[in-house]
Amino acid sequence: MIERTWLLAALLVVTCLAGCSVEGGSQGVAEHDETADAGHGPGHGGGISVTHYTETTELFVEYPPLATSQEAAFAAHLTQLHPTGAGPDTAVSEGTLTVSLSGGGQPEERVTAGVSSTPGIFRPVLKPQYPGMRRLVFHLEAPDVDAVHDLGEIQVHADANAARAALPQEEDGDQGIGFTKEQQWKIDFGTRVAAERTLRESVPVTATIRPRASGEAQVSAPAAGLLRAGPAGYPRVGTQVSAGQVIGYLVPQLGAETDVATLELAVERARIDVERTQHELQRLEGLLQMEAVPEKRVHDARSQLRVAQAELESAQRRAATYRGGAGGIALKAPIGGTILAVSGSPGGAVQAGQMLAHIGDLRRIWLEARVAEGDLGRIWRPSGAFFEIEGQPPIVLEAGRNAKLVAFGGLVDPATRTVPAIFEFGNREGKLKAGMQLRASLFTGHEEHAVSVPWSAIVDDNGEAVVFVQPEGESFERRVVALGPRDGEWVAVRSGVVAGERVVARGAYRVRLAAAAPAAMGHGHAH
């Protein structure tokens, strides 16, 4: 009996707790929905969402249907668009946003708000007083930005019941890929507009960066010997040198039967011989004045003195080569430029003909592209090329504008089955280094007018070329596209996208991840 009473009491407690939990959960959901209905869009409990662009900004705003005497909370997300697309779009973190209702024969109503605690989001609250069709305008004033988003005429309802009846119905089916503004602002993200452009056809090639033929030289050892450092030390890779600069000295190797003492002895003998011939010349010149010797003997003595002086100078040079200090054969840079490679080190032995320094002038360089034999029929005379280096926009070379076509070979290499095409262009900033291997494209001379998107918008999704189109501020669509020719930054899309649609040009892979695993990316707003 006691046991049955205890079980009944426990059952009543569990039932009570279960009832309380269910009731509390319902209230929580209702409160969440009510908050969501206050202006967080269809994905957050119902409402109106609008995306609008100016040349410099994007407005994505969520708000409830408007009714007179009812407060309407706007969640306005404002993004500053990068002017060229070379950088990310960013959240507007300063300034004020003015929301106004005008027209319909009624006075203008307006409210102003600053940035909320979440950069990029403004939360103005407007309480309309006049029903009817009214023009809704958002005016952003911020440093370096003055943008007006005119959303056109909207209906201000007479009461709350009419406003609730006007709530948009959520559609069943695919609602697109959700990727919130808060997520976009945290990464390198940006969009561009697909537009019709005239693109130049190109063919892919392998290419190498190298110095010009006249901008490259080597310093080699003229003989076997030992290296000594130059006045500024022995050169290192990357050192800048000027034409004629001494970069080192070579002390030639002594013969098997030669030593420094022997060379010094030769200098002393040559000096004594010079002194002897000088004295003899002076004696003969005195005798000539007395007409005691013929003039021919004086001429012969003068010749002997010149020979003795030459032998002394030669012996001194040979000896100086092996003395301490900077002695040795001066190794001079034949051109000004950058040391690209060095061989040997001070005190080290080198062989005759050994390359000691490779110098290149990299202010103007060559792009040497190798055109495959099968593509030669598409190219008559290359008009330019483009290539990319990691983290940089494509570098486009156009013959006659910023580059010069140096050569287009007429002989197919029997080993590689390619023909070289060489362009010369400027490299003042020194970003490109000699020997770089690049994947480039060569313009064929043909053009195509087509809808185009940035090349960075193309994602390889399991072998398919896809882009992600942004129909609304936080909603995206995956589109399979058929690609046409690529011209530098832009590539033609022959299907899948129409002109005027906005595609993700930066951060497209993150949107792909959101499509594959939305739960992992998160969907919570910071509203």
Secondary structure as GFF3:
##gff-version 3
##sequence-region A 1 527
A	DSSP	alpha_helix	2	37	.	.	.	ID=ss1
A	DSSP	three_ten_helix	42	44	.	.	.	ID=ss2
A	DSSP	beta_strand	48	53	.	.	.	ID=ss3
A	DSSP	beta_strand	57	63	.	.	.	ID=ss4
A	DSSP	beta_strand	66	67	.	.	.	ID=ss5
A	DSSP	beta_strand	72	73	.	.	.	ID=ss6
A	DSSP	beta_strand	75	80	.	.	.	ID=ss7
A	DSSP	beta_strand	90	91	.	.	.	ID=ss8
A	DSSP	beta_strand	96	103	.	.	.	ID=ss9
A	DSSP	beta_strand	106	114	.	.	.	ID=ss10
A	DSSP	beta_strand	121	122	.	.	.	ID=ss11
A	DSSP	beta_strand	125	126	.	.	.	ID=ss12
A	DSSP	beta_strand	132	142	.	.	.	ID=ss13
A	DSSP	beta_strand	145	157	.	.	.	ID=ss14
A	DSSP	alpha_helix	160	165	.	.	.	ID=ss15
A	DSSP	beta_strand	177	178	.	.	.	ID=ss16
A	DSSP	alpha_helix	181	185	.	.	.	ID=ss17
A	DSSP	beta_strand	190	193	.	.	.	ID=ss18
A	DSSP	beta_strand	195	211	.	.	.	ID=ss19
A	DSSP	three_ten_helix	213	215	.	.	.	ID=ss20
A	DSSP	beta_strand	216	220	.	.	.	ID=ss21
A	DSSP	beta_strand	225	229	.	.	.	ID=ss22
A	DSSP	beta_strand	240	241	.	.	.	ID=ss23
A	DSSP	beta_strand	246	252	.	.	.	ID=ss24
A	DSSP	alpha_helix	260	289	.	.	.	ID=ss25
A	DSSP	alpha_helix	295	322	.	.	.	ID=ss26
A	DSSP	beta_strand	329	332	.	.	.	ID=ss27
A	DSSP	beta_strand	337	342	.	.	.	ID=ss28
A	DSSP	beta_strand	349	350	.	.	.	ID=ss29
A	DSSP	beta_strand	355	360	.	.	.	ID=ss30
A	DSSP	beta_strand	364	372	.	.	.	ID=ss31
A	DSSP	three_ten_helix	373	378	.	.	.	ID=ss32
A	DSSP	beta_strand	384	387	.	.	.	ID=ss33
A	DSSP	beta_strand	395	398	.	.	.	ID=ss34
A	DSSP	beta_strand	403	408	.	.	.	ID=ss35
A	DSSP	beta_strand	418	426	.	.	.	ID=ss36
A	DSSP	beta_strand	437	454	.	.	.	ID=ss37
A	DSSP	three_ten_helix	455	457	.	.	.	ID=ss38
A	DSSP	beta_strand	459	461	.	.	.	ID=ss39
A	DSSP	beta_strand	464	472	.	.	.	ID=ss40
A	DSSP	beta_strand	475	480	.	.	.	ID=ss41
A	DSSP	beta_strand	482	487	.	.	.	ID=ss42
A	DSSP	beta_strand	490	495	.	.	.	ID=ss43
A	DSSP	beta_strand	502	506	.	.	.	ID=ss44
A	DSSP	alpha_helix	508	516	.	.	.	ID=ss45
A	DSSP	alpha_helix	518	521	.	.	.	ID=ss46
###
